[in-house]
Amino acid sequence: MNKILITLTAILTLASCSTEDVCGTITGFGANDYGYYVYLDGSREYVTQTTWEQAYVGDELCLESVW
């Protein structure tokens, strides 16, 4: 039973965020001439205005890659 729970946890963890997604904890945010951005674990990621307005430091966030 314990092995099944570990396997399910591993599958859910790997499936929750694809390799193209950027996930992390919001550590800051701001705006400049290029647009709105949040810092996810210290890395600046540009987002839509709606996402930026709903961003709070400490929230977990996953962003889909647009490239």
PDB file of N, CA, C and O in Angstrom, chain B, residues numbered from 101:
ATOM      1  N   MET B 101       0.832  -1.202   0.000  1.00  0.00           N
ATOM      2  CA  MET B 101       0.000   0.000   0.000  1.00  0.00           C
ATOM      3  C   MET B 101       0.872   1.260   0.000  1.00  0.00           C
ATOM      4  O   MET B 101       0.572   2.244  -0.676  1.00  0.00           O
ATOM      5  N   ASN B 102       1.945   1.203   0.767  1.00  0.00           N
ATOM      6  CA  ASN B 102       2.837   2.358   0.873  1.00  0.00           C
ATOM      7  C   ASN B 102       3.492   2.669  -0.471  1.00  0.00           C
ATOM      8  O   ASN B 102       3.655   3.836  -0.826  1.00  0.00           O
ATOM      9  N   LYS B 103       3.870   1.626  -1.225  1.00  0.00           N
ATOM     10  CA  LYS B 103       4.488   1.810  -2.538  1.00  0.00           C
ATOM     11  C   LYS B 103       3.511   2.444  -3.523  1.00  0.00           C
ATOM     12  O   LYS B 103       3.906   3.253  -4.362  1.00  0.00           O
ATOM     13  N   ILE B 104       2.242   2.076  -3.419  1.00  0.00           N
ATOM     14  CA  ILE B 104       1.218   2.643  -4.297  1.00  0.00           C
ATOM     15  C   ILE B 104       1.066   4.135  -4.030  1.00  0.00           C
ATOM     16  O   ILE B 104       0.970   4.921  -4.972  1.00  0.00           O
ATOM     17  N   LEU B 105       1.042   4.535  -2.768  1.00  0.00           N
ATOM     18  CA  LEU B 105       0.918   5.948  -2.425  1.00  0.00           C
ATOM     19  C   LEU B 105       2.128   6.751  -2.908  1.00  0.00           C
ATOM     20  O   LEU B 105       1.978   7.867  -3.407  1.00  0.00           O
ATOM     21  N   ILE B 106       3.308   6.187  -2.761  1.00  0.00           N
ATOM     22  CA  ILE B 106       4.519   6.872  -3.229  1.00  0.00           C
ATOM     23  C   ILE B 106       4.487   7.018  -4.742  1.00  0.00           C
ATOM     24  O   ILE B 106       4.835   8.074  -5.270  1.00  0.00           O
ATOM     25  N   THR B 107       4.072   5.967  -5.448  1.00  0.00           N
ATOM     26  CA  THR B 107       3.986   6.017  -6.906  1.00  0.00           C
ATOM     27  C   THR B 107       2.964   7.044  -7.358  1.00  0.00           C
ATOM     28  O   THR B 107       3.241   7.828  -8.266  1.00  0.00           O
ATOM     29  N   LEU B 108       1.792   7.055  -6.746  1.00  0.00           N
ATOM     30  CA  LEU B 108       0.761   8.027  -7.106  1.00  0.00           C
ATOM     31  C   LEU B 108       1.222   9.453  -6.833  1.00  0.00           C
ATOM     32  O   LEU B 108       0.962  10.351  -7.634  1.00  0.00           O
ATOM     33  N   THR B 109       1.892   9.667  -5.730  1.00  0.00           N
ATOM     34  CA  THR B 109       2.415  10.999  -5.412  1.00  0.00           C
ATOM     35  C   THR B 109       3.426  11.436  -6.452  1.00  0.00           C
ATOM     36  O   THR B 109       3.411  12.589  -6.883  1.00  0.00           O
ATOM     37  N   ALA B 110       4.293  10.546  -6.854  1.00  0.00           N
ATOM     38  CA  ALA B 110       5.302  10.877  -7.870  1.00  0.00           C
ATOM     39  C   ALA B 110       4.650  11.207  -9.201  1.00  0.00           C
ATOM     40  O   ALA B 110       5.056  12.161  -9.864  1.00  0.00           O
ATOM     41  N   ILE B 111       3.652  10.440  -9.604  1.00  0.00           N
ATOM     42  CA  ILE B 111       2.965  10.689 -10.873  1.00  0.00           C
ATOM     43  C   ILE B 111       2.258  12.036 -10.842  1.00  0.00           C
ATOM     44  O   ILE B 111       2.356  12.807 -11.797  1.00  0.00           O
ATOM     45  N   LEU B 112       1.554  12.326  -9.769  1.00  0.00           N
ATOM     46  CA  LEU B 112       0.847  13.602  -9.667  1.00  0.00           C
ATOM     47  C   LEU B 112       1.810  14.783  -9.648  1.00  0.00           C
ATOM     48  O   LEU B 112       1.521  15.828 -10.230  1.00  0.00           O
ATOM     49  N   THR B 113       2.937  14.627  -8.990  1.00  0.00           N
ATOM     50  CA  THR B 113       3.928  15.703  -8.938  1.00  0.00           C
ATOM     51  C   THR B 113       4.501  15.966 -10.316  1.00  0.00           C
ATOM     52  O   THR B 113       4.634  17.122 -10.719  1.00  0.00           O
ATOM     53  N   LEU B 114       4.838  14.931 -11.036  1.00  0.00           N
ATOM     54  CA  LEU B 114       5.413  15.094 -12.373  1.00  0.00           C
ATOM     55  C   LEU B 114       4.391  15.590 -13.379  1.00  0.00           C
ATOM     56  O   LEU B 114       4.752  16.318 -14.304  1.00  0.00           O
ATOM     57  N   ALA B 115       3.133  15.221 -13.228  1.00  0.00           N
ATOM     58  CA  ALA B 115       2.096  15.608 -14.179  1.00  0.00           C
ATOM     59  C   ALA B 115       1.543  17.003 -13.906  1.00  0.00           C
ATOM     60  O   ALA B 115       0.876  17.570 -14.771  1.00  0.00           O
ATOM     61  N   SER B 116       1.796  17.562 -12.749  1.00  0.00           N
ATOM     62  CA  SER B 116       1.196  18.846 -12.396  1.00  0.00           C
ATOM     63  C   SER B 116       1.842  20.014 -13.121  1.00  0.00           C
ATOM     64  O   SER B 116       1.236  21.081 -13.220  1.00  0.00           O
ATOM     65  N   CYS B 117       3.052  19.840 -13.629  1.00  0.00           N
ATOM     66  CA  CYS B 117       3.763  20.931 -14.272  1.00  0.00           C
ATOM     67  C   CYS B 117       4.576  20.344 -15.424  1.00  0.00           C
ATOM     68  O   CYS B 117       5.498  19.559 -15.202  1.00  0.00           O
ATOM     69  N   SER B 118       4.234  20.724 -16.647  1.00  0.00           N
ATOM     70  CA  SER B 118       4.974  20.183 -17.788  1.00  0.00           C
ATOM     71  C   SER B 118       6.332  20.858 -17.898  1.00  0.00           C
ATOM     72  O   SER B 118       6.615  21.828 -17.195  1.00  0.00           O
ATOM     73  N   THR B 119       7.167  20.337 -18.784  1.00  0.00           N
ATOM     74  CA  THR B 119       8.507  20.903 -18.946  1.00  0.00           C
ATOM     75  C   THR B 119       8.461  22.298 -19.541  1.00  0.00           C
ATOM     76  O   THR B 119       9.415  23.063 -19.396  1.00  0.00           O
ATOM     77  N   GLU B 120       7.365  22.643 -20.211  1.00  0.00           N
ATOM     78  CA  GLU B 120       7.240  23.975 -20.788  1.00  0.00           C
ATOM     79  C   GLU B 120       6.710  24.992 -19.779  1.00  0.00           C
ATOM     80  O   GLU B 120       6.822  26.197 -20.004  1.00  0.00           O
ATOM     81  N   ASP B 121       6.142  24.529 -18.686  1.00  0.00           N
ATOM     82  CA  ASP B 121       5.582  25.418 -17.684  1.00  0.00           C
ATOM     83  C   ASP B 121       6.681  25.964 -16.783  1.00  0.00           C
ATOM     84  O   ASP B 121       7.712  25.329 -16.566  1.00  0.00           O
ATOM     85  N   VAL B 122       6.428  27.160 -16.268  1.00  0.00           N
ATOM     86  CA  VAL B 122       7.321  27.764 -15.283  1.00  0.00           C
ATOM     87  C   VAL B 122       6.513  27.866 -14.003  1.00  0.00           C
ATOM     88  O   VAL B 122       5.487  28.546 -13.963  1.00  0.00           O
ATOM     89  N   CYS B 123       6.971  27.193 -12.958  1.00  0.00           N
ATOM     90  CA  CYS B 123       6.240  27.170 -11.700  1.00  0.00           C
ATOM     91  C   CYS B 123       7.130  27.653 -10.565  1.00  0.00           C
ATOM     92  O   CYS B 123       8.351  27.497 -10.610  1.00  0.00           O
ATOM     93  N   GLY B 124       6.509  28.238  -9.551  1.00  0.00           N
ATOM     94  CA  GLY B 124       7.258  28.661  -8.384  1.00  0.00           C
ATOM     95  C   GLY B 124       6.421  29.512  -7.461  1.00  0.00           C
ATOM     96  O   GLY B 124       5.219  29.684  -7.661  1.00  0.00           O
ATOM     97  N   THR B 125       7.073  30.040  -6.451  1.00  0.00           N
ATOM     98  CA  THR B 125       6.447  30.918  -5.476  1.00  0.00           C
ATOM     99  C   THR B 125       6.713  32.359  -5.873  1.00  0.00           C
ATOM    100  O   THR B 125       7.842  32.717  -6.207  1.00  0.00           O
ATOM    101  N   ILE B 126       5.681  33.181  -5.839  1.00  0.00           N
ATOM    102  CA  ILE B 126       5.842  34.597  -6.186  1.00  0.00           C
ATOM    103  C   ILE B 126       6.654  35.268  -5.088  1.00  0.00           C
ATOM    104  O   ILE B 126       6.265  35.268  -3.920  1.00  0.00           O
ATOM    105  N   THR B 127       7.789  35.840  -5.481  1.00  0.00           N
ATOM    106  CA  THR B 127       8.670  36.500  -4.519  1.00  0.00           C
ATOM    107  C   THR B 127       8.701  38.014  -4.728  1.00  0.00           C
ATOM    108  O   THR B 127       9.343  38.730  -3.959  1.00  0.00           O
ATOM    109  N   GLY B 128       8.020  38.503  -5.752  1.00  0.00           N
ATOM    110  CA  GLY B 128       7.953  39.935  -6.026  1.00  0.00           C
ATOM    111  C   GLY B 128       7.242  40.171  -7.338  1.00  0.00           C
ATOM    112  O   GLY B 128       6.927  39.226  -8.061  1.00  0.00           O
ATOM    113  N   PHE B 129       6.990  41.434  -7.647  1.00  0.00           N
ATOM    114  CA  PHE B 129       6.338  41.773  -8.900  1.00  0.00           C
ATOM    115  C   PHE B 129       6.609  43.228  -9.243  1.00  0.00           C
ATOM    116  O   PHE B 129       7.081  43.999  -8.407  1.00  0.00           O
ATOM    117  N   GLY B 130       6.307  43.593 -10.477  1.00  0.00           N
ATOM    118  CA  GLY B 130       6.526  44.964 -10.914  1.00  0.00           C
ATOM    119  C   GLY B 130       6.063  45.162 -12.345  1.00  0.00           C
ATOM    120  O   GLY B 130       5.448  44.284 -12.951  1.00  0.00           O
ATOM    121  N   ALA B 131       6.372  46.332 -12.866  1.00  0.00           N
ATOM    122  CA  ALA B 131       6.009  46.676 -14.245  1.00  0.00           C
ATOM    123  C   ALA B 131       7.071  47.606 -14.802  1.00  0.00           C
ATOM    124  O   ALA B 131       7.718  48.352 -14.066  1.00  0.00           O
ATOM    125  N   ASN B 132       7.238  47.547 -16.117  1.00  0.00           N
ATOM    126  CA  ASN B 132       8.154  48.451 -16.793  1.00  0.00           C
ATOM    127  C   ASN B 132       7.595  48.767 -18.175  1.00  0.00           C
ATOM    128  O   ASN B 132       6.430  48.483 -18.452  1.00  0.00           O
ATOM    129  N   ASP B 133       8.406  49.346 -19.034  1.00  0.00           N
ATOM    130  CA  ASP B 133       7.944  49.713 -20.378  1.00  0.00           C
ATOM    131  C   ASP B 133       7.543  48.500 -21.219  1.00  0.00           C
ATOM    132  O   ASP B 133       6.802  48.643 -22.191  1.00  0.00           O
ATOM    133  N   TYR B 134       8.017  47.324 -20.861  1.00  0.00           N
ATOM    134  CA  TYR B 134       7.750  46.118 -21.639  1.00  0.00           C
ATOM    135  C   TYR B 134       6.511  45.362 -21.171  1.00  0.00           C
ATOM    136  O   TYR B 134       5.978  44.538 -21.914  1.00  0.00           O
ATOM    137  N   GLY B 135       6.052  45.624 -19.968  1.00  0.00           N
ATOM    138  CA  GLY B 135       4.864  44.952 -19.470  1.00  0.00           C
ATOM    139  C   GLY B 135       4.925  44.662 -17.984  1.00  0.00           C
ATOM    140  O   GLY B 135       5.742  45.211 -17.245  1.00  0.00           O
ATOM    141  N   TYR B 136       4.034  43.783 -17.577  1.00  0.00           N
ATOM    142  CA  TYR B 136       3.908  43.392 -16.173  1.00  0.00           C
ATOM    143  C   TYR B 136       4.694  42.109 -15.933  1.00  0.00           C
ATOM    144  O   TYR B 136       4.752  41.242 -16.805  1.00  0.00           O
ATOM    145  N   TYR B 137       5.296  41.987 -14.761  1.00  0.00           N
ATOM    146  CA  TYR B 137       6.057  40.786 -14.453  1.00  0.00           C
ATOM    147  C   TYR B 137       5.929  40.409 -12.987  1.00  0.00           C
ATOM    148  O   TYR B 137       5.630  41.235 -12.125  1.00  0.00           O
ATOM    149  N   VAL B 138       6.168  39.129 -12.743  1.00  0.00           N
ATOM    150  CA  VAL B 138       6.268  38.615 -11.380  1.00  0.00           C
ATOM    151  C   VAL B 138       7.606  37.890 -11.281  1.00  0.00           C
ATOM    152  O   VAL B 138       8.150  37.418 -12.279  1.00  0.00           O
ATOM    153  N   TYR B 139       8.116  37.813 -10.076  1.00  0.00           N
ATOM    154  CA  TYR B 139       9.312  37.018  -9.824  1.00  0.00           C
ATOM    155  C   TYR B 139       8.860  35.691  -9.250  1.00  0.00           C
ATOM    156  O   TYR B 139       8.219  35.649  -8.200  1.00  0.00           O
ATOM    157  N   LEU B 140       9.194  34.600  -9.939  1.00  0.00           N
ATOM    158  CA  LEU B 140       8.912  33.260  -9.445  1.00  0.00           C
ATOM    159  C   LEU B 140      10.222  32.671  -8.959  1.00  0.00           C
ATOM    160  O   LEU B 140      11.114  32.367  -9.751  1.00  0.00           O
ATOM    161  N   ASP B 141      10.327  32.515  -7.664  1.00  0.00           N
ATOM    162  CA  ASP B 141      11.564  32.029  -7.044  1.00  0.00           C
ATOM    163  C   ASP B 141      12.769  32.839  -7.513  1.00  0.00           C
ATOM    164  O   ASP B 141      13.850  32.290  -7.726  1.00  0.00           O
ATOM    165  N   GLY B 142      12.579  34.144  -7.671  1.00  0.00           N
ATOM    166  CA  GLY B 142      13.666  35.043  -8.040  1.00  0.00           C
ATOM    167  C   GLY B 142      13.859  35.249  -9.521  1.00  0.00           C
ATOM    168  O   GLY B 142      14.681  36.080  -9.908  1.00  0.00           O
ATOM    169  N   SER B 143      13.143  34.533 -10.372  1.00  0.00           N
ATOM    170  CA  SER B 143      13.281  34.654 -11.821  1.00  0.00           C
ATOM    171  C   SER B 143      12.138  35.502 -12.387  1.00  0.00           C
ATOM    172  O   SER B 143      10.967  35.202 -12.155  1.00  0.00           O
ATOM    173  N   ARG B 144      12.479  36.555 -13.124  1.00  0.00           N
ATOM    174  CA  ARG B 144      11.451  37.453 -13.672  1.00  0.00           C
ATOM    175  C   ARG B 144      10.719  36.784 -14.824  1.00  0.00           C
ATOM    176  O   ARG B 144      11.334  36.289 -15.768  1.00  0.00           O
ATOM    177  N   GLU B 145       9.377  36.777 -14.729  1.00  0.00           N
ATOM    178  CA  GLU B 145       8.522  36.210 -15.772  1.00  0.00           C
ATOM    179  C   GLU B 145       7.437  37.225 -16.112  1.00  0.00           C
ATOM    180  O   GLU B 145       6.720  37.695 -15.228  1.00  0.00           O
ATOM    181  N   TYR B 146       7.319  37.562 -17.394  1.00  0.00           N
ATOM    182  CA  TYR B 146       6.293  38.509 -17.819  1.00  0.00           C
ATOM    183  C   TYR B 146       4.939  37.826 -17.868  1.00  0.00           C
ATOM    184  O   TYR B 146       4.824  36.676 -18.291  1.00  0.00           O
ATOM    185  N   VAL B 147       3.908  38.553 -17.428  1.00  0.00           N
ATOM    186  CA  VAL B 147       2.555  38.009 -17.321  1.00  0.00           C
ATOM    187  C   VAL B 147       1.554  39.031 -17.851  1.00  0.00           C
ATOM    188  O   VAL B 147       1.909  40.174 -18.137  1.00  0.00           O
ATOM    189  N   THR B 148       0.302  38.604 -17.977  1.00  0.00           N
ATOM    190  CA  THR B 148      -0.759  39.517 -18.383  1.00  0.00           C
ATOM    191  C   THR B 148      -1.102  40.457 -17.223  1.00  0.00           C
ATOM    192  O   THR B 148      -0.756  40.200 -16.070  1.00  0.00           O
ATOM    193  N   GLN B 149      -1.780  41.533 -17.555  1.00  0.00           N
ATOM    194  CA  GLN B 149      -2.171  42.481 -16.523  1.00  0.00           C
ATOM    195  C   GLN B 149      -3.095  41.820 -15.499  1.00  0.00           C
ATOM    196  O   GLN B 149      -2.992  42.093 -14.303  1.00  0.00           O
ATOM    197  N   THR B 150      -3.993  40.956 -15.960  1.00  0.00           N
ATOM    198  CA  THR B 150      -4.922  40.276 -15.053  1.00  0.00           C
ATOM    199  C   THR B 150      -4.167  39.399 -14.055  1.00  0.00           C
ATOM    200  O   THR B 150      -4.454  39.423 -12.858  1.00  0.00           O
ATOM    201  N   THR B 151      -3.201  38.625 -14.553  1.00  0.00           N
ATOM    202  CA  THR B 151      -2.399  37.784 -13.659  1.00  0.00           C
ATOM    203  C   THR B 151      -1.633  38.649 -12.676  1.00  0.00           C
ATOM    204  O   THR B 151      -1.559  38.326 -11.491  1.00  0.00           O
ATOM    205  N   TRP B 152      -1.067  39.733 -13.151  1.00  0.00           N
ATOM    206  CA  TRP B 152      -0.289  40.643 -12.311  1.00  0.00           C
ATOM    207  C   TRP B 152      -1.146  41.243 -11.203  1.00  0.00           C
ATOM    208  O   TRP B 152      -0.707  41.347 -10.057  1.00  0.00           O
ATOM    209  N   GLU B 153      -2.383  41.642 -11.550  1.00  0.00           N
ATOM    210  CA  GLU B 153      -3.279  42.245 -10.558  1.00  0.00           C
ATOM    211  C   GLU B 153      -3.691  41.258  -9.479  1.00  0.00           C
ATOM    212  O   GLU B 153      -4.024  41.659  -8.364  1.00  0.00           O
ATOM    213  N   GLN B 154      -3.670  39.964  -9.805  1.00  0.00           N
ATOM    214  CA  GLN B 154      -4.086  38.936  -8.845  1.00  0.00           C
ATOM    215  C   GLN B 154      -2.899  38.301  -8.123  1.00  0.00           C
ATOM    216  O   GLN B 154      -3.084  37.362  -7.349  1.00  0.00           O
ATOM    217  N   ALA B 155      -1.697  38.792  -8.361  1.00  0.00           N
ATOM    218  CA  ALA B 155      -0.484  38.200  -7.786  1.00  0.00           C
ATOM    219  C   ALA B 155      -0.256  38.691  -6.363  1.00  0.00           C
ATOM    220  O   ALA B 155      -0.347  39.887  -6.085  1.00  0.00           O
ATOM    221  N   TYR B 156       0.036  37.769  -5.479  1.00  0.00           N
ATOM    222  CA  TYR B 156       0.372  38.085  -4.096  1.00  0.00           C
ATOM    223  C   TYR B 156       1.661  37.356  -3.734  1.00  0.00           C
ATOM    224  O   TYR B 156       1.830  36.184  -4.069  1.00  0.00           O
ATOM    225  N   VAL B 157       2.552  38.035  -3.066  1.00  0.00           N
ATOM    226  CA  VAL B 157       3.806  37.421  -2.633  1.00  0.00           C
ATOM    227  C   VAL B 157       3.482  36.219  -1.752  1.00  0.00           C
ATOM    228  O   VAL B 157       2.670  36.308  -0.830  1.00  0.00           O
ATOM    229  N   GLY B 158       4.123  35.108  -2.047  1.00  0.00           N
ATOM    230  CA  GLY B 158       3.904  33.874  -1.301  1.00  0.00           C
ATOM    231  C   GLY B 158       2.983  32.898  -2.001  1.00  0.00           C
ATOM    232  O   GLY B 158       2.948  31.722  -1.639  1.00  0.00           O
ATOM    233  N   ASP B 159       2.220  33.361  -3.014  1.00  0.00           N
ATOM    234  CA  ASP B 159       1.338  32.459  -3.767  1.00  0.00           C
ATOM    235  C   ASP B 159       2.170  31.554  -4.669  1.00  0.00           C
ATOM    236  O   ASP B 159       3.236  31.941  -5.148  1.00  0.00           O
ATOM    237  N   GLU B 160       1.665  30.351  -4.888  1.00  0.00           N
ATOM    238  CA  GLU B 160       2.257  29.433  -5.870  1.00  0.00           C
ATOM    239  C   GLU B 160       1.621  29.750  -7.215  1.00  0.00           C
ATOM    240  O   GLU B 160       0.423  30.023  -7.290  1.00  0.00           O
ATOM    241  N   LEU B 161       2.428  29.714  -8.291  1.00  0.00           N
ATOM    242  CA  LEU B 161       1.913  30.049  -9.620  1.00  0.00           C
ATOM    243  C   LEU B 161       2.613  29.200 -10.662  1.00  0.00           C
ATOM    244  O   LEU B 161       3.827  29.007 -10.595  1.00  0.00           O
ATOM    245  N   CYS B 162       1.860  28.691 -11.625  1.00  0.00           N
ATOM    246  CA  CYS B 162       2.411  28.002 -12.792  1.00  0.00           C
ATOM    247  C   CYS B 162       1.986  28.772 -14.036  1.00  0.00           C
ATOM    248  O   CYS B 162       0.808  29.084 -14.211  1.00  0.00           O
ATOM    249  N   LEU B 163       2.948  29.073 -14.893  1.00  0.00           N
ATOM    250  CA  LEU B 163       2.691  29.794 -16.138  1.00  0.00           C
ATOM    251  C   LEU B 163       3.016  28.882 -17.302  1.00  0.00           C
ATOM    252  O   LEU B 163       4.048  28.211 -17.309  1.00  0.00           O
ATOM    253  N   GLU B 164       2.123  28.858 -18.296  1.00  0.00           N
ATOM    254  CA  GLU B 164       2.395  28.103 -19.500  1.00  0.00           C
ATOM    255  C   GLU B 164       3.321  28.888 -20.391  1.00  0.00           C
ATOM    256  O   GLU B 164       3.195  30.106 -20.515  1.00  0.00           O
ATOM    257  N   SER B 165       4.246  28.197 -21.010  1.00  0.00           N
ATOM    258  CA  SER B 165       5.165  28.852 -21.940  1.00  0.00           C
ATOM    259  C   SER B 165       4.404  29.224 -23.210  1.00  0.00           C
ATOM    260  O   SER B 165       3.599  28.434 -23.702  1.00  0.00           O
ATOM    261  N   VAL B 166       4.650  30.411 -23.739  1.00  0.00           N
ATOM    262  CA  VAL B 166       4.014  30.855 -24.968  1.00  0.00           C
ATOM    263  C   VAL B 166       4.931  30.711 -26.160  1.00  0.00           C
ATOM    264  O   VAL B 166       4.540  31.042 -27.279  1.00  0.00           O
ATOM    265  N   TRP B 167       6.136  30.230 -25.950  1.00  0.00           N
ATOM    266  CA  TRP B 167       7.100  30.104 -27.047  1.00  0.00           C
ATOM    267  C   TRP B 167       7.031  28.753 -27.663  1.00  0.00           C
ATOM    268  O   TRP B 167       7.771  28.465 -28.603  1.00  0.00           O
TER     269      TRP B 167
END
